[in-house]
Amino acid sequence: MKRMLETDFVRAQFPAFGVPALRDQAFFENAGGSYACAPVINRLERFYRERKVQPYGAFDASRLAGAEMDEARARLAGLMGVATDEVSFGPSTTQNTYVLAQAFR
């Protein structure tokens, strides 16, 4: 059975596209400039309100921040079908590309 992408459902997940000036447009400038979907915005809001600390420390916010990073890494690895230790988070697409290029050099 062939399944079709439900574009109305997908678009509804992005609050920015409810803004009249942004409707009926696509934005592909770069990864850093992409509009986020509501679940990502919710996680980012929690990060900025409760978890913007160094992860893996002894206090609760730090411990929870580390646990959420571990969860994100495991979920992303599962989506990509790779081992968790094959997933690396970096500071930016530019910096990640530079580090990768240096590794191949």
C-alpha positions as CSV (number, residue, x, y, z in Angstrom):
1,M,0.0,0.0,0.0
2,K,1.4,3.4,-1.0
3,R,1.2,6.1,1.6
4,M,1.1,9.8,0.8
5,L,2.7,12.5,2.8
6,E,0.0,14.5,4.5
7,T,1.3,18.0,3.8
8,D,-1.5,19.8,5.7
9,F,-0.6,17.8,8.8
10,V,3.1,18.4,8.4
11,R,2.6,22.2,7.8
12,A,0.3,22.4,10.9
13,Q,3.3,21.2,13.0
14,F,5.2,24.4,12.2
15,P,3.8,27.5,14.1
16,A,5.7,29.9,11.9
17,F,3.6,28.9,8.9
18,G,0.5,30.3,10.7
19,V,2.1,33.7,10.4
20,P,0.4,35.4,7.4
21,A,3.7,36.8,6.0
22,L,5.2,33.2,5.9
23,R,2.3,31.3,4.5
24,D,2.6,29.3,1.2
25,Q,6.4,29.6,1.2
26,A,9.3,27.2,1.6
27,F,12.6,28.2,3.3
28,F,15.7,26.3,2.3
29,E,18.4,28.8,3.0
30,N,20.4,26.7,5.5
31,A,20.0,24.4,8.5
32,G,20.4,27.2,11.0
33,G,17.7,29.3,9.4
34,S,15.1,26.6,9.2
35,Y,11.8,27.0,11.1
36,A,11.3,24.5,13.8
37,C,8.3,22.4,14.5
38,A,6.2,22.7,17.7
39,P,7.8,19.8,19.5
40,V,11.3,21.2,18.9
41,I,10.2,24.6,20.0
42,N,8.7,23.1,23.2
43,R,12.0,21.3,24.0
44,L,14.0,24.4,23.3
45,E,11.8,26.4,25.6
46,R,12.3,23.9,28.4
47,F,16.1,24.0,27.6
48,Y,16.2,27.8,27.9
49,R,14.0,27.9,31.0
50,E,15.4,24.8,32.9
51,R,18.4,23.1,31.3
52,K,20.8,25.7,30.0
53,V,23.6,24.5,32.2
54,Q,26.7,22.3,31.8
55,P,25.3,18.7,31.4
56,Y,26.3,15.7,33.6
57,G,26.9,17.7,36.8
58,A,25.9,16.8,40.3
59,F,22.8,19.1,40.6
60,D,19.4,18.2,39.2
61,A,19.2,20.6,36.3
62,S,22.7,19.5,35.1
63,R,21.9,15.8,35.6
64,L,18.6,16.2,33.7
65,A,20.3,18.1,30.9
66,G,22.8,15.2,30.4
67,A,20.0,12.7,30.5
68,E,18.1,14.6,27.7
69,M,21.3,14.8,25.6
70,D,21.7,11.0,26.0
71,E,18.0,10.5,25.1
72,A,18.3,12.7,22.0
73,R,21.5,10.8,20.8
74,A,19.8,7.5,21.3
75,R,16.6,8.5,19.5
76,L,18.6,10.0,16.6
77,A,20.7,6.9,16.3
78,G,17.6,4.8,16.2
79,L,16.1,6.9,13.4
80,M,19.3,6.6,11.4
81,G,19.8,2.9,12.2
82,V,23.3,3.4,13.6
83,A,24.9,2.8,17.0
84,T,24.6,5.5,19.6
85,D,28.3,6.1,19.6
86,E,28.2,6.9,15.9
87,V,26.1,10.1,16.6
88,S,28.0,13.3,17.4
89,F,26.5,16.6,18.3
90,G,28.6,19.7,17.4
91,P,28.2,23.5,17.8
92,S,27.2,24.3,14.3
93,T,26.9,22.9,10.7
94,T,29.9,25.1,9.7
95,Q,32.1,23.8,12.6
96,N,31.0,20.2,12.1
97,T,31.8,20.4,8.4
98,Y,35.2,21.9,9.2
99,V,36.0,19.1,11.8
100,L,34.9,16.4,9.3
101,A,37.0,17.9,6.5
102,Q,40.0,18.0,8.8
103,A,39.4,14.3,9.7
104,F,39.4,13.3,6.1
105,R,42.4,15.5,5.3
